[in-house]
Amino acid sequence: MERKIRVLTAKLGFDMHNRGMSVVNRALRDGGTEVVYIGNQFPEGIAETALQEDVDVIGISSLNSASSLELMERVMGIIKKKHLEDKLVIFGGIVLPDDVPKLKEMGVNEYFPPGSNVDSIVSYIKENVPQ
Amino acid sequence: MKSNKSNIVKRKERKEVFTTSSGIPVKRVYTPEDIADLQYDRDLGSPGEEPYVRGIYPTMYRGRLWTIRQFSGLNSAEDTNKRYKYMYQQGITGFSIAFDNATLAGLDPDDEGAEFEIGTGGVNVFSMKDMEEMFDGLPIEKVSTAVIPIMWSTCQTTGMYFAMAEKRGIDLKKLDGTTEGDPLSTASCITNPTASVPFRHAFRLCVDLAEWSAINVPKWHAISFTSYNYREAGVNAYQEIAGLMAAAIAVIEEELHRDRGLGVDDFVPQFTFHLSSHSDFFEEIAKMRAARRMWCKIMTERYNAKDPHSKMLRFHIQTAGSSLTYQQPLNNAIRVAYQILAASLSGAQSMHACSYDEALCIPTEESALLSIRTQQIAQHEINVTNVADPLGGSYFVESLTNEVEKKAWEYLEEIDKHGGFVEAVESGWFRAEVEKAEMKREDEVRSGERDVVGVNCFKMTEEPYKVSFFRRDPQLVEKQRAKLQKLKEERDDREVEKALEELRQVTESGENVMPAVMKALKVYTTIGEISKVWKSIFGPIVPSGLAITM
C-alpha cells in the first residue's frame, strides 16, 4: 500500500484565529493526506514534533502579522539546525505583502494568504512533496 | 397609468431559492399577510417600552447618539496613549483597550513564551503603571472605557483600571465603563492557548469581579456578554444570539446559586452585551431586534425581574472582522460602512468600526481615522439618527425578526439540552457546533454559492490599492523588559509579597478575590505574579497541544 503523505500542522505561538487552520486540516484529510495537528506551538515544539513524527510536510498558520515573520525565521533556523530541510514547509495566514519575499528567502516553500482556495493547498502539497 | 400586463416580461429569478446568510429562506416580496399575527403592544411596543424590540429608550439617537468606541491598543502604554489622544481629538466618545496576547495570557514580559507575543494584536500591559501611562491626560471621568481581556486576565486588567482611577482621585462609585469579562465567550469557540487556569476557576474569577463591582463600582458593567467571538469563529446569526442568552443565563444561575443575598435586579441591570454586525444587512437588523425581545422575555418570564433595566438589552456592536479580506483591502472600508449602517438602523448603544487594514495588521493612524469618520458620517450626514427604529413595521423586517427569534429559541433549547452553556462549552459540544457552522460557510465560498468580492469573484492578480501597514516597534520586547526591571526596583517588594500571600489565602478559601487583587495591584504587583498564584492553586491546564493524528 502506498504510504500516505504525512503533514504536521500547527498554529504558531498564541494566535487564536483557528478558522483557517480547521478548514485546511479538513481539506488535507479529505485530500488523502495524514494530518498531525498539534494545536498552538512555539517554533521549538513544531520542529521537535516534525522530527518525532517523521512528517513530509510542515504546515504552519498564524494571523498575527506582528510576530509571524520573526517566529517563522526561528522555525526555519531550527529546521536547518536539525537537518529537516527535506521537509516541505508551507505557511498560511498573514505576513504583510512586502514581507512575502522574505518568507521565501528564509526557505519557506510556499505562502498561502487568507482567502486561498484550500484545494490549491492540497494540490500544491501533492505536486511538491519530496519523493 | 395602468400598466399593460401583457408587456411585462416575467424574468426567471437568478436563483432557485434565496436565503439569508444563516439559511432562512426569503420570499420575493413581503406583504401584510406575513405579519398578520403581529400585535403591536404585545410583540413590538414603542421604543423604550417592553419588549424593547424597537429600542430601549424612547428617544433613541434623538436623545443621545451611539458611543463611538474604537477598540485599540498598540506597542506600549505610551504609544497607545498617543493613539488614544489622537482618536479622542478626532471625536471618539469611548475608549476600548485591546491588549496583546502576552497580557491576555497573564504573562509578564520576562515570562516564558512572552517575547513572541508582546505587541501581537494590542498593547502590552503588565502593571497599574501601564494603565496610568495609557490614560495620562485623558478625561476618564467623562469618557467611559471598555476593558477587553480574556477570562483569565479579567480581574487583573480591570483591577488595574480601577486602581489607576482611584489614584487619580476618581470616586469608584462614579466610574463608568465596561469589562468584557464574559467567561464563556472565547472558551466557547477556541482551544485557547492563552489559558492560564482551568475554565471553571476562571469562570469563578469573572463572577467574583461582577459581584464585587456590583457593590463597589456600581456604574461599571463588569460583564459584557460577547457573542462577537463565537460569531467570528463561525456560528450564524440566530446561533449567535442564542449563545448570548445562554451565556447570560449561566452567569445569573451561578450568582443566584452562590446565595450571597443578591437578587437579579441587584446585578442584571449592569449587564451589557457585545454583538457582531455582520454582512447580511437585513438579517443582522432582525437579529439585533430579536435579541432585545428575547432578553426581555427571559428576564420577565424566567427570572421575574421587576427593574426595567434588567430587561433592557444594552449592546455594543463590532463590525465583523471575519468579513474583511486580505485581498483588495480598501474594499473593507465599504463592508464596514454597511455593517455600521445596519447597527444604526438597529439601535445599538455603542459601536466599533473595524479598519480596512484589519485583515492584515493593527490599524494605522490613517485607517483608524477612517473608522471614526465612517461612524461620524452615519451620525451626522445621512439622517438615520432622526427616527427610532425606522424599519419597524416593515413587512420583511418584522417577519424576519420573528423568524430569527424563532430559530434562536430553538437553538437555545438545544443548548439547554446539552446542559446549559457552561456544560455545553466544557463538553466541547458548542465548539463542535462552531466548527460545523464554519465548515458550512467555507464550503459555500468554495463552491461559489456565497460570494466574497476579491476572493472568489472579481479577483485581481495584482493588488490594486497602495496601502501602508502597521508594524510593531522592533524594540518593544527589550523596552518592556527594561520597564519591568525598573518597576521591580522602584516598588516595595515586601508589600507585594504580603499582598500575594493574602491573595493566595482568599483564593483558597473561596472568598471573593477582588479586594486582595486591588490591594496587590496598588503596590504594583504584576499581572504575571498574580497569575502565578492562581496557577499554583488551580493547577495546570491539561495540555491541548498533544499530537492528534487525523
Chai-1 contact restraints between the chains, C-beta under 6 A:
chainA,res_idxA,chainB,res_idxB,connection_type,confidence,min_distance_angstrom,max_distance_angstrom,comment,restraint_id
A,G13,B,F116,contact,1.0,0.0,6.0,A-B,restraint_1
A,F14,B,N101,contact,1.0,0.0,6.0,A-B,restraint_2
A,F14,B,E117,contact,1.0,0.0,6.0,A-B,restraint_3
A,F14,B,P193,contact,1.0,0.0,6.0,A-B,restraint_4
A,F14,B,T194,contact,1.0,0.0,6.0,A-B,restraint_5
A,M16,B,I190,contact,1.0,0.0,6.0,A-B,restraint_6
A,N18,B,I190,contact,1.0,0.0,6.0,A-B,restraint_7
A,R19,B,E438,contact,1.0,0.0,6.0,A-B,restraint_8
A,S22,B,E435,contact,1.0,0.0,6.0,A-B,restraint_9
A,V23,B,E442,contact,1.0,0.0,6.0,A-B,restraint_10
A,R29,B,M550,contact,1.0,0.0,6.0,A-B,restraint_11
A,V35,B,M550,contact,1.0,0.0,6.0,A-B,restraint_12
A,V36,B,A547,contact,1.0,0.0,6.0,A-B,restraint_13
A,V36,B,T549,contact,1.0,0.0,6.0,A-B,restraint_14
A,Y37,B,I548,contact,1.0,0.0,6.0,A-B,restraint_15
A,I38,B,G545,contact,1.0,0.0,6.0,A-B,restraint_16
A,I38,B,A547,contact,1.0,0.0,6.0,A-B,restraint_17
A,G39,B,S544,contact,1.0,0.0,6.0,A-B,restraint_18
A,G39,B,G545,contact,1.0,0.0,6.0,A-B,restraint_19
A,N40,B,P193,contact,1.0,0.0,6.0,A-B,restraint_20
A,N40,B,G545,contact,1.0,0.0,6.0,A-B,restraint_21
A,Q41,B,G545,contact,1.0,0.0,6.0,A-B,restraint_22
A,N64,B,T120,contact,1.0,0.0,6.0,A-B,restraint_23
A,S65,B,L360,contact,1.0,0.0,6.0,A-B,restraint_24
A,S65,B,C361,contact,1.0,0.0,6.0,A-B,restraint_25
A,A66,B,G119,contact,1.0,0.0,6.0,A-B,restraint_26
A,A66,B,T120,contact,1.0,0.0,6.0,A-B,restraint_27
A,A66,B,R472,contact,1.0,0.0,6.0,A-B,restraint_28
A,S67,B,F116,contact,1.0,0.0,6.0,A-B,restraint_29
A,S67,B,T120,contact,1.0,0.0,6.0,A-B,restraint_30
A,L71,B,F116,contact,1.0,0.0,6.0,A-B,restraint_31
A,I94,B,L360,contact,1.0,0.0,6.0,A-B,restraint_32
A,L96,B,F469,contact,1.0,0.0,6.0,A-B,restraint_33
A,P113,B,Y326,contact,1.0,0.0,6.0,A-B,restraint_34
A,P114,B,Y326,contact,1.0,0.0,6.0,A-B,restraint_35
A,G115,B,T325,contact,1.0,0.0,6.0,A-B,restraint_36
A,G115,B,Y326,contact,1.0,0.0,6.0,A-B,restraint_37
A,G115,B,Q327,contact,1.0,0.0,6.0,A-B,restraint_38
A,G115,B,V455,contact,1.0,0.0,6.0,A-B,restraint_39
